[in-house]
Amino acid sequence: MVLVIDAQIAGISGDMLLSALVNIGANKSKIIDGIYSTENYFPGSKIQKIDFEKIVKHGTEATRLLLNIKEDSHERKAIEIQNCILLASDKIGLSEQAKVFAKESIRSLINAESKIHGEPFESVHFHEASNMDTVIDIVGSAIALDDLKFFSDEIISTPVAVGGGKLSFSHGTVSNPASAILEIFRGSNIIISGGQAKEELTTPTGASLLVNLARKCSEFYPPMKIKTIGYGAGSKDFDGFANVLKIVKGESAHKIQYKFLKQILTMCQARSLD
């Protein structure tokens, strides 16, 4: 099977990917239960509410993550967040593929910050990504992908919209895409483009998840027979487009052709026996 992650219009964030996976059929209760278990490894953070709801974004019905977290700390060592993700992945009982995906996703984030600030991996601190959101996006997506058995599929990304303009955060004002986004995509096969908004469309967490999922990037969908479609809504609203990540699962045309040829061969063999 083939899975296309279509981020060419609205970009990608962790909550958009997770919501799209729920929309396409991932077990919502399994995801929520797994996410709640991460609290045991993340002292100072309390999930007060988590759920998924249907919402219409610029004419497109999608699923959106509802999240309310109480946090005592807004700055944590990145290694703490990584340890929480690794411990929770073991506790939940994820497959090895899902564990590797979760581990490599958080490491992509940390490596980017380490490179940008010239700090050792173990010394990196997260500011904007310090809260529980990062853990929830990564662990929740790993659970959902595992539940849907998507790790065995061929996963392709479209070029990714990153937005434009300027961003203001703990280190001051910078141009968008920020250095973390560029660093995460550097060396990957993913193509980026500005898009239609002078705002951040792709987040560091979304970029980290994507580069550890998609091995190929294409401007066009591959030949495929569409099976299911998922829509994940972001928190922002834009006038010109729906802030929605689209994921499409289908059967590869090559696989369909193979099945057809196999059927013909079987028929020919049966006739020859007659």
Protein Blocks (a to p, Z undefined) as FASTA:
>chain_A
ZZdddfklnopafklmmmmmmmnopafklmmmmmmmmmmmmghiacfbdcdddddeehia
cdddddddddfbfcdcfklmmmmmmmmmmmnopafklmmmmmmmmmmmmmmmmmmnopaf
klpccfklmmmmlmmmmmmmmmmmmmnommmpccddddddebecjdddfkocaddddfkl
mmmmgopabdcdebjcdcdfbdfklmmmmmmmmmcdcfbdcddddfbdcddddfbdcfkb
ccdddddddddfklmmmmmmmmmmmmmmmmmmZZ
